[in-house]
Amino acid sequence: MPRPHRGPVPPRSRAVPAAALVGCLIGAGALAGCGSGNDQGGGASTPPAPQTPATASFSGMPPSALASAAASAIESARASASAAASSASARASEFEASVDAEAARAGTAAEKELKNVHGRGNATGEVGMTGLPRAQTGGLLAALVTITNKTAGKASYAVQVDFADASGKVVETRYVGAENLAPGKQEQPIAFSRRSPDEKLTPRLAKAQRY
């Protein structure tokens, strides 16, 4: 009986299936080649084409509108500052009107008396100052000046209060006084600033003269 022929077995076909070949062709525009996934060719991918963003979802204003809005805001801020200054002046007048008329007259006399005083005067040890809550002064900066007659006889006092800004510069000066104060007695006139309440000022005892 003849033996069957046992020749060499042909190698298995390594042909790429048709479906894979079609997939390769379709993806050729996105990939440099079709293979097992490891690109050994070093080819660069084609960058995506730029796209115009959809402006329908944008918010805000164009530059010209922003400039107009900024100018309007600046003008509004200036108007507010002017109104605040006018309001501060009005509140100062109201507050001053509420002070006793005799105290106001004493302040005028004190200013006149201190014009001839050099240095800090002879009564700084008889005068003290404390701040007043703005809720009591209509928002104004004010200092309660306490004058105490520490002598054995009646005396009058003239006091100068300077208001200085953060740099130490004196931006305003006010005068208060007490007349014919008996020994051991006190008077507490008020020195208040007419400047804008927004300014950061500090009251300082500049001069105190007993006469």
C-alpha positions in Angstrom: 0.0 0.0 0.0 1.6 3.3 -1.0 2.6 5.6 1.9 1.0 9.1 1.9 3.1 11.9 0.8 4.6 13.9 3.7 6.1 16.9 2.1 6.8 20.2 3.8 3.8 22.0 5.4 3.3 25.4 3.8 3.6 28.3 6.2 0.4 29.9 7.5 -0.8 32.8 5.5 0.2 36.1 7.0 -2.1 38.1 4.8 -3.9 41.1 6.5 -7.6 40.4 6.7 -9.7 42.5 4.4 -11.5 44.2 7.2 -8.3 45.3 8.8 -7.0 46.6 5.4 -10.1 48.7 4.9 -9.7 50.1 8.4 -6.2 51.0 7.7 -7.2 52.8 4.5 -10.0 54.7 6.2 -7.7 55.9 9.1 -4.8 56.8 6.8 -5.6 60.5 7.1 -5.2 60.4 10.9 -2.3 57.9 11.2 1.1 57.8 9.5 0.8 54.0 8.8 -1.1 50.9 9.8 0.7 48.4 11.9 0.7 46.7 15.2 0.4 50.0 17.1 4.1 50.6 17.6 5.2 53.4 15.2 8.8 52.8 14.4 8.9 55.2 11.5 9.2 58.4 13.7 6.7 60.2 11.5 4.9 63.3 12.9 1.2 63.5 13.1 -0.6 66.1 11.1 -1.8 69.0 13.4 -5.5 69.6 13.5 -6.8 72.5 11.4 -7.6 75.7 13.5 -11.2 76.3 14.2 -13.0 79.6 14.8 -14.5 79.8 18.2 -18.2 80.3 18.6 -18.7 83.9 19.8 -22.3 83.4 20.6 -21.4 82.1 24.0 -19.1 85.0 24.9 -20.0 87.5 27.6 -18.7 91.0 28.4 -18.3 94.2 26.5 -16.0 95.2 23.7 -13.1 97.5 24.5 -14.9 100.7 23.5 -17.8 99.9 25.9 -15.3 99.0 28.7 -13.6 102.4 28.3 -17.0 104.2 28.4 -18.0 102.3 31.5 -14.6 103.1 33.2 -15.0 106.8 32.4 -18.5 106.7 33.8 -17.3 105.0 37.0 -14.6 107.6 37.5 -17.0 110.5 37.0 -19.4 108.9 39.5 -16.6 108.5 42.0 -15.7 112.2 41.7 -19.3 113.2 42.1 -19.6 111.0 45.2 -16.4 112.5 46.7 -17.6 116.0 46.1 -21.0 115.2 47.7 -19.2 113.6 50.7 -17.1 116.7 51.2 -20.2 119.0 51.0 -22.0 116.7 53.4 -19.1 116.7 55.8 -19.1 120.5 55.8 -22.8 120.6 56.4 -22.5 118.2 59.3 -19.7 120.2 60.8 -21.8 123.3 60.7 -24.7 121.5 62.4 -22.4 120.1 65.0 -20.8 123.5 65.6 -24.2 125.1 65.9 -25.1 122.6 68.6 -22.1 123.6 70.7 -22.7 126.2 73.4 -22.4 129.8 72.0 -20.1 130.8 74.9 -17.7 127.9 74.0 -17.6 129.1 70.4 -16.8 132.6 71.6 -14.1 131.3 73.9 -12.5 129.5 70.9 -12.3 132.8 68.9 -10.7 134.4 71.9 -8.2 131.5 72.2 -7.1 131.9 68.6 -6.5 135.6 69.2 -4.5 134.9 72.4 -2.3 132.2 70.8 -1.1 134.4 68.0 1.4 136.0 70.3 2.5 132.7 71.9 5.8 131.1 70.9 6.5 127.4 71.6 3.8 125.2 73.1 2.7 127.6 75.8 2.7 127.4 79.6 -0.3 125.1 80.2 0.2 121.9 78.3 0.2 120.1 81.7 -3.3 121.3 82.4 -4.8 120.1 79.2 -5.7 116.6 77.9 -7.5 115.2 74.9 -9.7 112.2 74.1 -11.4 111.2 70.9 -15.2 111.2 70.6 -17.2 108.4 68.9 -18.1 109.4 65.4 -21.7 108.2 66.1 -22.0 111.2 68.4 -20.5 113.7 66.0 -22.3 113.0 62.8 -19.3 111.0 61.5 -16.8 113.8 62.0 -13.5 113.5 63.7 -13.6 115.3 67.0 -11.6 115.6 70.2 -12.8 116.3 73.7 -10.4 118.8 75.3 -10.3 118.7 79.0 -8.9 121.9 80.6 -8.2 121.7 84.4 -7.2 124.8 86.4 -4.5 123.6 88.6 -3.6 127.0 90.0 -4.8 128.7 93.1 -6.7 131.4 91.3 -9.1 132.0 88.4 -7.5 131.6 85.0 -8.4 131.6 81.3 -7.0 129.1 78.8 -6.4 129.1 75.1 -5.8 125.7 73.3 -4.7 124.9 69.8 -5.5 121.5 68.3 -3.8 120.4 65.0 -5.2 117.6 62.8 -2.4 115.8 61.0 -2.5 113.2 58.2 -0.7 109.9 58.1 2.5 111.5 57.0 2.5 113.9 60.0 1.5 116.9 58.0 -0.8 119.3 59.7 -3.9 119.8 57.4 -6.2 121.7 59.8 -6.0 123.7 63.0 -8.8 124.4 65.5 -9.0 126.5 68.6 -10.9 126.0 71.9 -10.7 127.8 75.3 -12.1 128.3 78.7 -12.4 131.7 80.4 -12.4 132.6 84.1 -12.1 129.0 85.2 -12.1 128.6 89.0 -9.3 126.7 90.8 -9.6 123.0 90.5 -12.5 123.3 88.0 -12.7 121.8 84.5 -14.2 122.6 81.2 -14.4 120.3 78.2 -14.7 122.2 74.9 -14.8 120.2 71.7 -12.3 120.6 68.8 -13.6 119.0 65.6 -12.4 118.7 62.1 -14.2 120.0 59.0 -12.3 117.7 56.7 -13.8 114.8 54.9 -14.7 111.9 57.3 -12.8 109.5 54.9 -9.5 111.1 55.8 -7.4 109.4 58.4 -6.4 112.3 60.7 -5.0 112.5 64.2 -5.7 115.4 66.6 -2.6 116.7 68.4 -2.3 119.2 71.2 -0.2 121.9 69.6 -0.4 124.8 72.2 -2.0 125.5 75.6 -1.6 128.9 77.2 -2.9 130.1 80.5 -3.6 133.8 80.8 
